[in-house]
């Protein structure tokens, strides 16, 4: 991508976490830039063009303006967010969190992966040796920002509509839940004596689903996307389970209520029929990194609506 941007005369830089900025200078280089872009990493089955269409589409928009002889007053900058989708360090959107300041540089540098490596250690191995404190963008850096994205749901297709304008972005939050039971041989341990961690996890997953379905709004969604079972053998009773939960909503109060419903369920699973020895919930949206709900600026919405 860097080479493609340089081919059309864009000035390219990378920051200390790997975000890529490719700028087409305008008539007034000192004025706030107009930003566009997305990410080029993706999660499994998220859509063939998840993120990528926003990056390549942004680049092609700049190229089309260049071919048409257009010269903008404000610079136009293509931004490619680093580590947007991966959750190696327990949270996603690492590059954009640092850019916006919703995650502090000190907290980000200390985040660890499963092997105990910190963000600082991993990024330096990749050749990003700058100061994380310098990643945050100054207030007013962008005059506006627009992102082209695929729809990752069925609504536009169902309505037979080719283009939609996003009014708001749902705020995600996550929990990591660990359940400790008691293992044993599947043939030798009677049902009355079992403390099967996976059975407790299965019930908790249904609590998660019900909490989202009964929130009172269609915009509330909750997903258990990871379920690690130990020891993972067909003839061994699961003794430990770890699940990771993602909750999103366009209303923060509703989202947090779902999170609280799930957290309140933990004593039930600790006490019920001596089902498990221990259930612990860790808020993965810690370190001031909880993302907030954002609505599109009215003027930007009106401009896009007219253009569509």
FENNOR-V752265 format. One record per residue. N is the residue number from 1. RES is the residue in one small letter. SS is DSSP state (A for helix, B for strand, O for the rest). PSI is psi in whole degrees, -180 to 180 (none if undefined). BURIAL is # if it has 24 or more other C-alpha atoms within 12 Angstrom, else .. Layout:
<<N;RES;SS;PSI;BURIAL> <N;RES;SS;PSI;BURIAL>>
This chain:
<<1;x;O;-38;#> <2;x;A;-44;#> <3;x;A;-41;.> <4;x;A;-40;.> <5;x;A;-41;#> <6;x;A;-30;.> <7;x;A;-30;.> <8;x;O;19;#> <9;x;O;19;.> <10;x;O;141;#> <11;x;B;121;#> <12;x;B;138;#> <13;x;B;158;#> <14;x;B;143;#> <15;x;O;-171;#> <16;x;O;-11;#> <17;x;O;-8;#> <18;x;O;1;#> <19;x;O;139;#> <20;x;B;130;#> <21;x;B;125;#> <22;x;B;112;#> <23;x;B;133;#> <24;x;B;109;#> <25;x;O;137;#> <26;x;O;-175;#> <27;x;O;-26;.> <28;x;O;85;.> <29;x;O;-22;.> <30;x;O;-14;.> <31;x;O;154;.> <32;x;O;140;#> <33;x;B;158;#> <34;x;B;123;#> <35;x;B;151;#> <36;x;B;166;#> <37;x;B;-171;#> <38;x;B;-140;#> <39;x;B;163;#> <40;x;O;6;#> <41;x;O;166;#> <42;x;O;161;#> <43;x;O;159;.> <44;x;O;135;.> <45;x;O;31;.> <46;x;O;-2;.> <47;x;O;138;.> <48;x;O;-33;.> <49;x;O;24;#> <50;x;O;118;#> <51;x;O;-49;#> <52;x;A;-39;#> <53;x;A;-31;#> <54;x;A;-31;#> <55;x;A;-54;#> <56;x;A;-34;#> <57;x;A;-40;#> <58;x;A;-42;#> <59;x;A;-43;#> <60;x;A;-33;.> <61;x;A;-41;#> <62;x;A;-43;#> <63;x;A;-39;#> <64;x;A;-40;.> <65;x;A;-39;.> <66;x;A;-45;.> <67;x;A;-33;.> <68;x;O;0;.> <69;x;O;17;.> <70;x;O;140;.> <71;x;O;113;.> <72;x;O;150;.> <73;x;O;-50;.> <74;x;O;144;#> <75;x;O;150;#> <76;x;B;126;#> <77;x;B;128;#> <78;x;B;125;#> <79;x;B;126;#> <80;x;B;109;#> <81;x;B;136;#> <82;x;O;147;#> <83;x;O;53;#> <84;x;O;-50;#> <85;x;O;-37;#> <86;x;O;145;.> <87;x;O;37;#> <88;x;O;-35;.> <89;x;O;21;#> <90;x;O;-16;#> <91;x;O;153;#> <92;x;O;-175;#> <93;x;O;39;#> <94;x;A;-44;#> <95;x;A;-45;#> <96;x;A;-30;#> <97;x;A;-42;#> <98;x;A;-38;#> <99;x;A;-41;#> <100;x;A;-17;#> <101;x;O;7;#> <102;x;O;-15;#> <103;x;O;126;#> <104;x;O;154;#> <105;x;A;-41;#> <106;x;A;-45;.> <107;x;A;-41;#> <108;x;A;-44;#> <109;x;A;-25;#> <110;x;A;-9;.> <111;x;O;141;#> <112;x;B;151;.> <113;x;O;-174;.> <114;x;O;-25;.> <115;x;O;3;.> <116;x;O;4;.> <117;x;O;139;.> <118;x;B;163;.> <119;x;A;-43;#> <120;x;A;-43;#> <121;x;A;-44;.> <122;x;A;-43;#> <123;x;A;-35;#> <124;x;A;-34;.> <125;x;A;-31;.> <126;x;O;-1;.> <127;x;O;9;.> <128;x;O;96;.> <129;x;O;4;.> <130;x;O;179;.> <131;x;O;124;.> <132;x;A;-25;#> <133;x;A;-23;#> <134;x;A;-3;.> <135;x;O;-38;#> <136;x;O;131;#> <137;x;O;147;.> <138;x;O;149;.> <139;x;O;133;.> <140;x;O;9;.> <141;x;O;-42;.> <142;x;B;138;#> <143;x;B;-35;.> <144;x;B;164;#> <145;x;B;130;#> <146;x;B;138;#> <147;x;O;127;#> <148;x;O;131;#> <149;x;O;150;#> <150;x;O;156;#> <151;x;O;130;#> <152;x;O;35;.> <153;x;O;-177;.> <154;x;O;4;.> <155;x;A;-48;.> <156;x;A;-43;.> <157;x;A;-41;.> <158;x;A;-36;.> <159;x;O;0;.> <160;x;O;44;.> <161;x;O;131;.> <162;x;O;-20;.> <163;x;O;138;.> <164;x;O;156;.> <165;x;O;122;#> <166;x;O;127;#> <167;x;O;-29;.> <168;x;B;159;.> <169;x;B;126;.> <170;x;O;145;#> <171;x;B;118;#> <172;x;B;149;#> <173;x;B;157;#> <174;x;B;152;#> <175;x;B;143;#> <176;x;B;121;#> <177;x;B;125;#> <178;x;B;132;#> <179;x;B;125;#> <180;x;B;121;#> <181;x;O;-140;#> <182;x;B;125;#> <183;x;O;177;#> <184;x;B;173;#> <185;x;B;135;.> <186;x;O;-26;.> <187;x;O;-22;.> <188;x;O;-17;.> <189;x;O;116;.> <190;x;O;155;.> <191;x;A;-37;.> <192;x;A;-22;.> <193;x;A;3;.> <194;x;O;147;#> <195;x;B;73;#> <196;x;O;113;#> <197;x;A;-32;#> <198;x;A;-35;#> <199;x;A;-42;#> <200;x;A;-40;#> <201;x;A;-40;#> <202;x;A;-42;.> <203;x;A;-39;.> <204;x;A;-37;#> <205;x;A;-37;#> <206;x;A;-32;.> <207;x;A;-42;#> <208;x;A;-49;#> <209;x;A;-45;#> <210;x;A;-38;.> <211;x;A;-39;#> <212;x;A;-42;#> <213;x;A;-27;.> <214;x;O;19;.> <215;x;O;-20;#> <216;x;O;2;.> <217;x;O;144;.> <218;x;O;-18;.> <219;x;O;-10;#> <220;x;O;124;#> <221;x;B;145;#> <222;x;B;136;#> <223;x;B;130;#> <224;x;B;103;#> <225;x;B;-11;.> <226;x;B;132;.> <227;x;B;99;#> <228;x;B;123;.> <229;x;B;131;#> <230;x;B;135;#> <231;x;O;-7;.> <232;x;O;36;.> <233;x;O;145;.> <234;x;O;-27;.> <235;x;O;24;.> <236;x;B;130;.> <237;x;B;128;#> <238;x;O;127;#> <239;x;O;-23;#> <240;x;B;142;#> <241;x;B;139;#> <242;x;B;125;#> <243;x;B;150;#> <244;x;B;131;#> <245;x;B;137;#> <246;x;B;124;#> <247;x;B;133;#> <248;x;B;150;#> <249;x;B;154;#> <250;x;O;-3;#> <251;x;O;116;#> <252;x;A;-37;#> <253;x;A;-43;.> <254;x;A;-44;#> <255;x;A;-47;#> <256;x;A;-30;#> <257;x;A;-38;#> <258;x;A;-44;#> <259;x;A;-42;#> <260;x;A;-36;#> <261;x;A;-42;#> <262;x;A;-42;#> <263;x;A;-36;#> <264;x;A;-20;.> <265;x;O;-16;#> <266;x;A;-40;#> <267;x;A;-34;.> <268;x;A;-42;.> <269;x;A;-23;#> <270;x;A;-37;#> <271;x;A;-27;.> <272;x;A;116;.> <273;x;A;29;.> <274;x;A;39;.> <275;x;O;-43;#> <276;x;O;157;#> <277;x;O;-38;#> <278;x;B;139;#> <279;x;B;122;#> <280;x;B;143;#> <281;x;B;127;#> <282;x;B;127;.> <283;x;B;109;#> <284;x;O;-6;#> <285;x;O;34;#> <286;x;O;-170;.> <287;x;O;30;.> <288;x;O;21;.> <289;x;O;11;#> <290;x;O;126;#> <291;x;O;147;#> <292;x;O;160;#> <293;x;O;139;.> <294;x;B;135;.> <295;x;B;146;.> <296;x;O;141;.> <297;x;O;136;.> <298;x;A;-40;.> <299;x;A;-40;.> <300;x;A;-41;.> <301;x;A;-44;.> <302;x;A;-39;.> <303;x;A;-45;.> <304;x;A;-39;.> <305;x;A;-42;.> <306;x;A;-41;.> <307;x;A;-32;.> <308;x;O;none;.>>
